[in-house]
């Protein structure tokens, strides 16, 4: 039993709950198992835990309902914001008078705020709904990013423009890992603001929001915000139920 | 109704009483069945039984032979005892008359 081999076992056990890790590592030590056997035991337990997680709907929702579609669409939104920024700051690249009129600075700010809101919300939903399968979501987010980065062919823009959404999304994930749900008032404010900005942008002429494609895009990117509202309502009802039960038992 | 491994685990924990924890339960199951019991099977089953309310667990004291790590102690609840008895009755009931049962009823043979 070398220390290095046991370090590998310790690393493998890190994905377990701290209490379970304590008990499992203690059991291995007490039975004087070899590091190899210990590693197999720990990996077996980790695998079983991961399989059990996927029996619930939350990992599926975050992986295939949020991460995959939002990664693709947010890359498109990031590109759109960067292009608009370029149109505004560099008069030489202006190709259309209509476009110049539609893309005013406040409208660009509105688009950027919408991108920020969408990215943060998607990240928050991923971090709060299924934190223990976050690594799967990370892999699923990287795949479309690599796909699009490899095929990126806009000479005037850097490839990194595609990844503009990543910073607010990671910020959202970090918040989601810390707090499982937003306060209802915050969730409603976020969802309403996002929806309002879509309407505002739609009425400005920079995006034809009534077309089916734009509808699907907006709905896909906005539903996580309304999901947060539902989650907050559910949590509030649960908390009220618990406090009512506690009150009932006292009386 | 509980599964056979759940029954083995509950019975081992009940037999061990105050000394029921991971290693002791594993050793008893392995000694009784002659098969290896993996840590993965043990701890996922303990968690499942705890969710069903058939077991309670808590972290015990750390001991030097465990490298200063705590044990996860296990206790069978009253509901667990009822469920285990139900499983035992069902197995003994259905086994009555089977050719491999030593004192099987004559009519069935």
Interface residues (C-beta under 8 A of the other chain):
Chain A: X19 X20 X22 X23 X24 X25 X26 X27 X28 X29 X30 X31 X41 X42 X44 X45 X47 X48 X49 X52
Chain B: X21 X22 X23 X26 X38 X39 X40 X41 X43 X44 X59 X62 X63 X65 X66 X67 X69 X70 X71 X72
